[in-house]
């Protein structure tokens, strides 16, 4: 220090040290501690203390104290217009009390007289015409015979001015941080409120026992019966079924008929979240956990606390995320990314998949322990082709809602249109039926939807079904009515695989291969073919379905 500033006297060096300390600290208590340290070095004090003005209570409160007898000021709350400190604060002038025991203007005389303090030199802390507080000390330099000189007062005033700037900066910094904290809290509460509002809207949509699940076929009735059994049980449910069968709707119905119905239903599509973001989306993150994490964000588990978390496409969850999900299910607590403490959560989990998780486990792409944790109550949603008798009722429901949305009168379906709908194999299931009918409603120019308005996607293994001959249609209906049963899921799956393989020339992988046509990975298709006994026929032989 001396090399930088030349020869410094005993007062200048502490003043420079104080200036550095008081202008770099951004915490009020740290700044006050630095001020007291500077006073100690400059004036050889026995005790020192600082009281700051608390505007919310309009009183002086102890911020820092040190030394013999200084504990007299510990936890002190003084009216700003009472006692010696109040005089210094209001008069904005230094004050020296030569003999503490002979002064009777203290706010608490007995406490001060018993403190052991001998003399008190106090000074106001002023910043920009505002008095922030009072600094006081008992120095060995001062006594009734040797009061503070003008130079002593000037040095303390200079130190107090620097301290006032530091304290005000720290107060402003603290205030800004508190405002940010409150803003983050308000935003978090707003997100939570939005989730709860969305949940209430969802509950309104499923206010009846089974909401918008339309149909009366035996397979659907059986699935709904299982829903009625599992909904109140608070058990994990694994919904399986093809794309478009309404797995999320079933999950919402389970939630709406459970004891958690008044809490949030939070839906997450695992396939739609990038691998790098899955952990932060599910478990949340702390501010500064990674680049762009400007504020704390609760994860989906926290948002679904006391409610239901629906994890759609669970089969697409990466292995690393599967391990962390398993731990959350076991421990019933999450830890945010960048966090250090676990957060308890009370969540009912409903998962859904259109994949064969058993085959995924065989491929080491899905953890067996997580599978058994999720599939406490497995529930299969039937495909639309397995409940063809529900199509007229579903079509009527969709047309009515679509007409309301498009502000059109409700049309009727011609017999040919109904026959065409029931002759199609519906690879996209209920969602595809809804889309087909919405397209027809947009094109409609009369009050009857004819078969000519029904257009189906041109998929490789579905073209034949679209224009199915009437004799084959009769055979299909014979299979589902006269013989008293629907084809099993394995039979339907085997038939679809054989049709795709034949369409692709028995090429499994690559562009336009059977795996791509079926929306499967080649390894998954191999596993299914092995399980179902599907083999390429020998040259010249006929393929059996």
C-alpha positions as CSV (number, residue, x, y, z in Angstrom):
1,X,0.0,0.0,0.0
2,X,2.8,2.4,0.9
3,X,4.5,1.6,-2.4
4,X,1.4,2.6,-4.3
5,X,0.5,5.8,-2.4
6,X,3.7,6.9,-0.9
7,X,4.1,7.4,2.8
8,X,0.7,7.2,4.5
9,X,0.0,8.5,8.0
10,X,-1.8,6.5,10.6
11,X,-5.2,7.8,9.5
12,X,-4.9,7.8,5.7
13,X,-4.1,4.1,5.4
14,X,-7.2,2.8,7.3
15,X,-9.3,5.3,5.3
16,X,-8.1,3.9,2.0
17,X,-8.6,0.3,3.3
18,X,-12.1,1.3,4.3
19,X,-12.9,2.9,1.0
20,X,-11.9,-0.3,-0.8
21,X,-13.9,-2.6,1.5
22,X,-17.0,-0.4,1.7
23,X,-17.3,0.1,-2.0
24,X,-16.9,-3.6,-3.0
25,X,-19.3,-5.3,-0.5
26,X,-22.8,-5.7,-1.8
27,X,-24.3,-7.0,1.5
28,X,-25.6,-4.5,4.1
29,X,-24.2,-6.5,7.1
30,X,-20.8,-7.1,5.4
31,X,-20.6,-3.3,4.7
32,X,-21.4,-2.5,8.3
33,X,-18.8,-5.0,9.6
34,X,-16.3,-3.4,7.3
35,X,-17.2,0.1,8.6
36,X,-16.7,-1.1,12.2
37,X,-13.3,-2.6,11.3
38,X,-12.2,0.7,9.8
39,X,-13.3,2.5,12.9
40,X,-11.4,0.1,15.1
41,X,-8.2,0.6,13.1
42,X,-8.5,4.4,12.9
43,X,-9.6,5.2,16.5
44,X,-8.4,2.4,18.7
45,X,-11.9,1.7,20.0
46,X,-13.0,-0.4,22.9
47,X,-16.5,-0.9,21.3
48,X,-18.3,0.2,18.1
49,X,-21.8,-0.3,16.7
50,X,-24.1,0.7,13.8
51,X,-27.8,1.2,13.9
52,X,-29.7,1.6,10.6
53,X,-33.1,3.2,10.0
54,X,-35.8,0.6,9.2
55,X,-38.3,2.5,7.1
56,X,-41.0,-0.2,7.4
57,X,-41.1,0.2,11.2
58,X,-39.7,3.8,11.3
59,X,-37.2,2.8,14.0
60,X,-33.4,2.4,14.4
61,X,-32.3,-1.3,14.4
62,X,-28.8,-2.7,15.2
63,X,-27.0,-3.9,12.1
64,X,-23.5,-4.6,13.6
65,X,-21.7,-4.3,16.9
66,X,-18.3,-5.3,18.3
67,X,-16.2,-4.9,21.4
68,X,-16.6,-4.6,25.2
69,X,-20.0,-3.4,26.2
70,X,-21.1,-3.2,22.5
71,X,-23.5,-6.1,23.2
72,X,-25.7,-3.4,24.8
73,X,-26.8,-2.6,21.3
74,X,-27.4,-6.2,20.3
75,X,-30.9,-6.7,18.8
76,X,-31.8,-3.1,19.7
77,X,-34.9,-1.4,18.3
78,X,-35.1,2.3,19.1
79,X,-37.6,5.0,18.3
80,X,-35.8,7.3,15.9
81,X,-36.6,10.3,18.1
82,X,-35.6,9.0,21.5
83,X,-32.3,8.9,23.4
84,X,-28.8,10.0,22.4
85,X,-28.9,8.0,19.2
86,X,-32.2,9.6,18.2
87,X,-30.7,13.0,18.8
88,X,-27.8,12.3,16.5
89,X,-30.2,10.8,13.8
90,X,-32.6,13.7,13.9
91,X,-30.1,16.6,14.3
92,X,-27.7,15.1,11.7
93,X,-24.8,16.2,13.8
94,X,-22.0,14.4,15.7
95,X,-22.4,14.1,19.4
96,X,-19.8,13.2,22.1
97,X,-20.8,11.9,25.6
98,X,-17.8,12.3,27.8
99,X,-19.1,10.1,30.7
100,X,-21.8,7.5,30.0
101,X,-22.7,7.2,33.6
102,X,-23.5,10.9,34.0
103,X,-25.7,11.1,30.9
104,X,-29.4,10.8,31.6
105,X,-30.8,11.2,28.1
106,X,-30.3,7.5,27.1
107,X,-33.3,5.6,25.9
108,X,-32.5,2.8,28.4
109,X,-30.4,4.4,31.1
110,X,-30.0,1.3,33.2
111,X,-28.8,-0.7,30.3
112,X,-26.3,1.9,29.2
113,X,-25.0,2.6,32.7
114,X,-24.4,-1.1,33.3
115,X,-22.7,-1.7,29.9
116,X,-19.2,-0.7,30.9
117,X,-19.0,1.9,28.2
118,X,-17.0,5.0,29.3
119,X,-17.6,7.6,26.6
120,X,-19.5,7.6,23.4
121,X,-18.8,9.4,20.1
122,X,-21.7,9.1,17.6
123,X,-22.1,10.3,14.1
124,X,-25.0,10.2,11.5
125,X,-24.6,8.2,8.3
126,X,-25.9,10.5,5.6
127,X,-26.3,9.7,1.9
128,X,-27.8,12.1,-0.7
129,X,-29.5,14.2,2.1
130,X,-31.1,11.1,3.6
131,X,-30.0,9.8,7.1
132,X,-29.4,6.0,6.8
133,X,-28.5,5.5,10.5
134,X,-25.9,6.2,13.2
135,X,-22.4,4.9,13.9
136,X,-21.1,5.0,17.5
137,X,-17.9,4.1,19.4
138,X,-16.1,4.1,22.7
139,X,-12.5,5.1,21.9
140,X,-9.5,4.9,24.2
141,X,-8.4,8.2,22.5
142,X,-11.3,10.1,24.0
143,X,-12.2,11.0,27.6
144,X,-13.7,14.0,29.4
145,X,-10.3,15.5,29.4
146,X,-9.6,14.7,25.7
147,X,-12.7,15.0,23.6
148,X,-12.6,14.4,19.8
149,X,-10.9,17.2,17.9
150,X,-12.1,18.8,14.7
151,X,-9.7,16.6,12.9
152,X,-11.1,13.5,14.6
153,X,-14.6,14.5,13.6
154,X,-13.5,15.2,10.0
155,X,-11.9,11.8,9.7
156,X,-15.0,10.0,11.1
157,X,-17.3,12.0,8.9
158,X,-15.2,11.0,5.8
159,X,-15.3,7.4,6.9
160,X,-19.1,7.7,7.5
161,X,-19.6,9.2,4.1
162,X,-17.9,6.3,2.4
163,X,-19.8,3.9,4.5
164,X,-23.1,5.5,3.7
165,X,-22.4,5.1,0.0
166,X,-21.5,1.4,0.5
167,X,-24.6,0.8,2.7
168,X,-27.0,2.5,0.2
169,X,-25.5,0.5,-2.7
170,X,-25.9,-2.7,-0.7
171,X,-29.5,-1.8,0.3
172,X,-30.3,-1.2,-3.4
173,X,-28.7,-4.4,-4.5
174,X,-30.6,-6.3,-1.8
175,X,-33.8,-4.6,-2.8
176,X,-33.3,-5.5,-6.5
177,X,-32.6,-9.1,-5.6
178,X,-35.7,-9.3,-3.4
179,X,-37.8,-7.8,-6.3
180,X,-36.3,-10.5,-8.6
181,X,-37.1,-13.2,-6.1
182,X,-40.7,-12.0,-5.7
183,X,-41.0,-11.8,-9.5
184,X,-39.8,-15.3,-9.8
185,X,-42.2,-16.4,-7.2
186,X,-45.1,-14.6,-8.9
187,X,-44.2,-16.2,-12.2
188,X,-44.0,-19.7,-10.6
189,X,-47.4,-19.1,-8.9
190,X,-48.7,-18.0,-12.3
191,X,-47.5,-21.1,-14.0
192,X,-49.0,-23.2,-11.2
193,X,-52.3,-21.4,-11.5
194,X,-52.3,-21.9,-15.2
195,X,-51.7,-25.6,-14.7
196,X,-54.6,-25.8,-12.3
197,X,-56.9,-23.8,-14.6
198,X,-56.0,-26.2,-17.5
199,X,-56.6,-29.1,-15.1
200,X,-60.1,-27.7,-14.2
201,X,-60.9,-27.3,-17.9
202,X,-59.8,-30.8,-18.5
203,X,-62.0,-32.0,-15.7
204,X,-65.0,-30.1,-17.2
205,X,-64.4,-32.0,-20.4
206,X,-64.5,-35.3,-18.6
207,X,-67.2,-34.3,-16.0
208,X,-69.3,-37.4,-16.8
209,X,-68.2,-40.9,-15.9
210,X,-66.3,-41.5,-19.1
211,X,-66.3,-38.1,-20.7
212,X,-65.8,-38.2,-24.5
213,X,-65.1,-41.9,-24.7
214,X,-67.8,-43.0,-27.1
215,X,-68.8,-46.5,-27.9
216,X,-70.4,-49.6,-26.5
217,X,-68.4,-52.5,-28.1
218,X,-67.4,-55.4,-25.7
219,X,-63.7,-54.6,-25.9
220,X,-64.3,-50.9,-25.0
221,X,-66.8,-51.8,-22.3
222,X,-64.2,-54.1,-20.8
223,X,-61.5,-51.4,-20.9
224,X,-63.8,-48.9,-19.2
225,X,-64.7,-51.4,-16.6
226,X,-61.0,-51.7,-15.7
227,X,-60.8,-47.9,-15.6
228,X,-63.6,-47.8,-13.0
229,X,-61.7,-50.3,-10.9
230,X,-58.2,-48.7,-11.0
231,X,-59.2,-45.0,-11.0
232,X,-59.8,-44.8,-7.2
233,X,-56.9,-47.0,-6.3
234,X,-54.0,-44.5,-6.7
235,X,-52.0,-47.2,-8.5
236,X,-49.6,-46.6,-11.4
237,X,-51.2,-47.5,-14.7
238,X,-49.5,-48.4,-18.0
239,X,-51.8,-47.7,-21.0
240,X,-50.8,-49.5,-24.2
241,X,-52.4,-49.2,-27.6
242,X,-51.8,-48.0,-31.1
243,X,-51.4,-44.4,-32.1
244,X,-54.7,-42.5,-32.1
245,X,-56.6,-44.8,-29.8
246,X,-57.1,-42.1,-27.1
247,X,-54.6,-43.1,-24.5
248,X,-54.4,-39.6,-23.1
249,X,-58.2,-39.4,-22.9
250,X,-58.2,-42.6,-20.9
251,X,-55.5,-41.1,-18.6
252,X,-57.6,-38.0,-18.0
253,X,-60.7,-40.1,-17.2
254,X,-58.6,-42.1,-14.7
255,X,-57.5,-38.8,-13.1
256,X,-61.0,-37.3,-13.1
257,X,-62.4,-40.3,-11.3
258,X,-59.7,-40.5,-8.7
259,X,-59.2,-38.9,-5.3
260,X,-56.7,-36.5,-7.0
261,X,-59.3,-35.1,-9.4
262,X,-59.2,-31.6,-7.7
263,X,-55.4,-31.3,-8.3
264,X,-53.4,-30.9,-11.5
265,X,-53.3,-33.3,-14.4
266,X,-50.0,-32.7,-16.2
267,X,-49.3,-34.3,-19.5
268,X,-45.8,-34.8,-21.0
269,X,-45.0,-36.2,-24.4
270,X,-41.6,-37.9,-23.8
271,X,-41.0,-38.3,-27.6
272,X,-41.4,-34.5,-28.1
273,X,-38.6,-33.4,-25.7
274,X,-35.0,-33.4,-26.8
275,X,-32.8,-35.8,-24.9
276,X,-30.7,-33.0,-23.4
277,X,-33.8,-31.3,-21.9
278,X,-35.7,-34.3,-20.5
279,X,-34.2,-34.1,-17.0
280,X,-34.8,-30.4,-16.6
281,X,-38.3,-30.6,-18.0
282,X,-39.3,-33.5,-15.7
283,X,-37.4,-32.5,-12.5
284,X,-36.9,-28.7,-13.0
285,X,-33.7,-26.7,-12.6
286,X,-32.2,-24.0,-10.4
287,X,-31.1,-20.6,-11.5
288,X,-27.7,-20.7,-13.1
289,X,-27.7,-24.5,-13.4
290,X,-26.8,-24.1,-17.1
291,X,-26.6,-21.5,-19.8
292,X,-30.0,-19.9,-20.2
293,X,-31.2,-20.9,-16.7
294,X,-32.0,-17.3,-15.7
295,X,-34.5,-18.3,-13.0
296,X,-35.6,-21.3,-11.0
297,X,-38.2,-23.5,-12.8
298,X,-40.2,-26.3,-11.2
299,X,-40.4,-29.5,-13.2
300,X,-43.4,-31.5,-14.3
301,X,-43.3,-33.7,-11.2
302,X,-43.5,-30.6,-8.9
303,X,-46.4,-29.1,-11.0
304,X,-48.3,-32.4,-10.7
305,X,-47.8,-32.7,-6.9
306,X,-50.9,-34.2,-5.3
307,X,-52.2,-34.8,-8.8
308,X,-51.5,-37.0,-11.8
309,X,-48.5,-37.0,-14.2
310,X,-49.2,-38.5,-17.6
311,X,-46.1,-39.6,-19.4
312,X,-47.0,-40.4,-23.0
313,X,-44.7,-42.3,-25.3
314,X,-42.8,-43.6,-22.3
315,X,-40.9,-46.1,-24.6
316,X,-39.0,-43.2,-26.2
317,X,-37.5,-42.1,-22.9
318,X,-33.6,-42.4,-23.0
319,X,-32.0,-44.9,-20.6
320,X,-30.4,-42.3,-18.5
321,X,-33.7,-40.6,-17.9
322,X,-35.3,-43.9,-17.2
323,X,-32.9,-44.5,-14.3
324,X,-33.6,-41.1,-12.8
325,X,-37.4,-41.6,-13.3
326,X,-37.1,-45.0,-11.5
327,X,-35.4,-43.3,-8.5
328,X,-38.1,-40.6,-8.3
329,X,-40.8,-43.3,-8.2
330,X,-38.9,-45.2,-5.5
331,X,-37.9,-42.3,-3.3
332,X,-40.9,-40.1,-4.0
333,X,-38.7,-37.0,-4.3
334,X,-37.0,-35.1,-7.1
335,X,-33.8,-33.0,-7.2
336,X,-33.7,-30.1,-9.6
337,X,-30.8,-29.8,-12.1
338,X,-28.2,-27.7,-10.2
339,X,-30.1,-28.2,-6.9
340,X,-28.6,-29.6,-3.7
341,X,-31.7,-30.7,-1.7
342,X,-34.4,-33.2,-2.6
343,X,-38.0,-32.0,-3.0
344,X,-40.8,-34.4,-1.8
345,X,-43.5,-35.1,-4.4
346,X,-46.8,-36.9,-4.2
347,X,-47.7,-37.9,-7.8
348,X,-49.7,-40.6,-9.3
349,X,-48.1,-41.8,-12.5
350,X,-50.0,-42.9,-15.6
351,X,-47.8,-43.9,-18.5
352,X,-48.7,-44.8,-22.1
353,X,-46.9,-46.3,-25.1
354,X,-47.7,-47.6,-28.6
355,X,-44.5,-49.7,-28.5
356,X,-43.9,-53.3,-27.4
357,X,-42.0,-52.6,-24.2
358,X,-41.2,-56.3,-23.8
359,X,-39.4,-56.2,-27.1
360,X,-37.7,-52.9,-26.1
361,X,-36.4,-54.6,-23.0
362,X,-35.1,-57.5,-25.1
363,X,-33.2,-54.9,-27.1
364,X,-31.9,-53.3,-23.9
365,X,-33.7,-50.1,-24.7
366,X,-36.0,-50.1,-21.8
367,X,-35.2,-50.9,-18.1
368,X,-37.0,-54.0,-16.8
369,X,-37.2,-52.6,-13.3
370,X,-38.9,-49.4,-14.6
371,X,-41.3,-51.5,-16.7
372,X,-42.4,-53.5,-13.7
373,X,-42.7,-50.3,-11.6
374,X,-45.0,-48.8,-14.3
375,X,-47.1,-51.8,-15.2
376,X,-48.7,-52.4,-11.8
377,X,-51.9,-52.2,-13.6
378,X,-51.5,-52.6,-17.4
379,X,-54.5,-51.5,-19.5
380,X,-54.7,-52.1,-23.2
381,X,-56.8,-49.7,-25.3
382,X,-58.5,-51.5,-28.2
383,X,-57.8,-50.4,-31.8
384,X,-60.7,-49.0,-33.8
385,X,-60.6,-51.9,-36.2
386,X,-61.3,-54.1,-33.2
387,X,-64.5,-52.2,-32.4
388,X,-66.0,-51.5,-35.8
389,X,-69.5,-51.4,-34.4
390,X,-68.6,-48.2,-32.5
391,X,-67.9,-46.3,-35.7
392,X,-71.4,-45.0,-36.4
393,X,-71.7,-43.7,-32.9
394,X,-68.2,-42.1,-33.0
395,X,-68.9,-40.6,-36.4
396,X,-72.1,-39.0,-35.1
397,X,-70.3,-37.5,-32.1
398,X,-67.4,-36.2,-34.2
399,X,-69.7,-34.7,-36.9
400,X,-71.8,-32.9,-34.2
401,X,-68.8,-31.3,-32.6
402,X,-67.2,-30.4,-35.9
403,X,-70.4,-28.8,-37.2
404,X,-70.5,-26.6,-34.0
405,X,-66.9,-25.6,-34.5
406,X,-67.3,-24.8,-38.2
407,X,-70.7,-23.1,-37.7
408,X,-72.5,-25.5,-40.0
409,X,-75.7,-27.4,-39.6
410,X,-75.3,-31.0,-38.5
411,X,-75.4,-33.3,-41.6
412,X,-76.2,-37.0,-41.8
413,X,-74.0,-39.9,-43.1
414,X,-75.3,-41.9,-46.0
415,X,-75.4,-45.7,-45.8
416,X,-72.7,-45.9,-48.4
417,X,-70.5,-43.6,-46.3
418,X,-71.1,-45.7,-43.1
419,X,-70.3,-48.8,-45.1
420,X,-67.1,-47.3,-46.4
421,X,-66.0,-46.2,-42.9
422,X,-66.6,-49.7,-41.5
423,X,-64.7,-51.3,-44.4
424,X,-61.5,-49.3,-43.7
425,X,-58.8,-50.8,-41.5
426,X,-58.0,-47.5,-39.6
427,X,-54.2,-47.6,-38.9
428,X,-54.6,-44.1,-37.3
429,X,-57.5,-45.3,-35.2
430,X,-60.0,-42.8,-33.7
431,X,-57.8,-39.8,-34.4
432,X,-57.7,-40.8,-38.1
433,X,-61.5,-41.2,-38.1
434,X,-61.9,-37.7,-36.7
435,X,-59.6,-36.2,-39.3
436,X,-61.4,-38.0,-42.2
437,X,-64.8,-36.7,-41.0
438,X,-63.4,-33.2,-40.5
439,X,-62.1,-33.1,-44.1
440,X,-65.5,-34.3,-45.2
441,X,-67.3,-31.5,-43.2
442,X,-65.0,-28.9,-44.8
443,X,-65.8,-30.1,-48.3
444,X,-69.6,-30.6,-47.6
445,X,-72.0,-28.6,-49.7
446,X,-75.2,-30.3,-48.7
447,X,-76.8,-31.9,-45.7
448,X,-75.6,-35.4,-46.4
449,X,-72.0,-36.8,-46.2
450,X,-71.7,-39.2,-49.1
451,X,-69.0,-41.9,-49.6
452,X,-67.3,-39.7,-52.2
453,X,-66.3,-37.2,-49.5
454,X,-64.4,-39.7,-47.5
455,X,-60.8,-39.8,-48.5
456,X,-58.2,-42.0,-46.7
457,X,-54.4,-41.7,-46.7
458,X,-52.6,-43.9,-49.2
459,X,-50.6,-46.2,-46.9
460,X,-48.9,-49.2,-48.4
461,X,-50.8,-51.9,-46.4
462,X,-54.1,-50.1,-46.3
463,X,-55.0,-49.5,-49.9
464,X,-56.7,-52.8,-50.3
465,X,-58.8,-52.3,-47.2
466,X,-60.0,-48.9,-48.5
467,X,-61.7,-50.4,-51.5
468,X,-62.5,-53.7,-49.9
469,X,-64.9,-55.8,-52.0
470,X,-68.4,-56.4,-50.5
471,X,-67.9,-60.1,-50.3
472,X,-64.7,-59.6,-48.2
473,X,-66.5,-57.0,-46.1
474,X,-69.3,-59.6,-45.4
475,X,-66.6,-62.1,-44.5
476,X,-65.0,-59.6,-42.1
477,X,-68.4,-58.9,-40.4
478,X,-69.0,-62.6,-40.3
479,X,-65.7,-63.0,-38.4
480,X,-66.7,-60.3,-35.8
481,X,-70.4,-61.3,-35.4
482,X,-71.4,-64.8,-36.5
483,X,-68.2,-66.4,-35.1
484,X,-68.6,-64.4,-31.9
485,X,-65.1,-63.0,-31.6
486,X,-62.8,-60.4,-32.9
487,X,-59.3,-61.2,-34.1
488,X,-56.8,-61.1,-31.3
489,X,-54.2,-58.4,-31.1
490,X,-51.4,-60.8,-32.1
491,X,-53.5,-61.9,-35.1
492,X,-54.1,-58.3,-36.2
493,X,-50.5,-57.4,-35.6
494,X,-49.2,-60.5,-37.6
495,X,-51.6,-59.6,-40.5
496,X,-50.3,-56.0,-40.6
497,X,-46.7,-57.1,-40.5
498,X,-47.3,-59.6,-43.4
499,X,-49.1,-56.9,-45.5
500,X,-46.2,-54.5,-44.9
501,X,-43.6,-57.0,-45.7
502,X,-45.4,-58.1,-48.9
503,X,-45.8,-54.4,-50.0
504,X,-42.1,-53.8,-49.3
505,X,-40.9,-56.9,-51.2
506,X,-39.9,-58.4,-47.9
507,X,-37.3,-55.6,-47.4
508,X,-37.3,-54.8,-43.6
509,X,-35.0,-51.8,-43.3
510,X,-34.2,-48.8,-45.4
511,X,-36.4,-46.3,-47.2
512,X,-39.9,-47.7,-47.9
513,X,-38.9,-50.9,-46.0
514,X,-41.5,-52.7,-43.9
515,X,-40.2,-51.2,-40.7
516,X,-40.6,-47.6,-42.0
517,X,-44.1,-48.5,-43.3
518,X,-45.1,-49.7,-39.8
519,X,-43.4,-46.9,-38.0
520,X,-41.0,-49.3,-36.2
521,X,-37.3,-49.7,-35.8
522,X,-35.9,-52.6,-37.8
523,X,-34.7,-54.3,-34.6
524,X,-38.2,-54.0,-33.1
525,X,-39.8,-55.5,-36.3
526,X,-37.3,-58.4,-36.2
527,X,-38.3,-59.1,-32.6
528,X,-42.0,-59.0,-33.4
529,X,-41.5,-61.3,-36.4
530,X,-39.6,-63.8,-34.3
531,X,-42.3,-63.7,-31.6
532,X,-45.2,-64.1,-34.0
533,X,-43.5,-66.7,-36.2
534,X,-43.4,-64.6,-39.3
535,X,-41.0,-66.0,-41.9
536,X,-40.3,-65.2,-45.5
537,X,-42.0,-67.9,-47.7
538,X,-39.9,-70.1,-49.9
539,X,-39.8,-69.2,-53.6
540,X,-42.9,-70.5,-55.4
541,X,-44.9,-71.0,-52.1
542,X,-47.9,-69.0,-51.1
543,X,-47.7,-66.7,-48.1
544,X,-50.0,-67.7,-45.3
545,X,-51.7,-65.1,-43.1
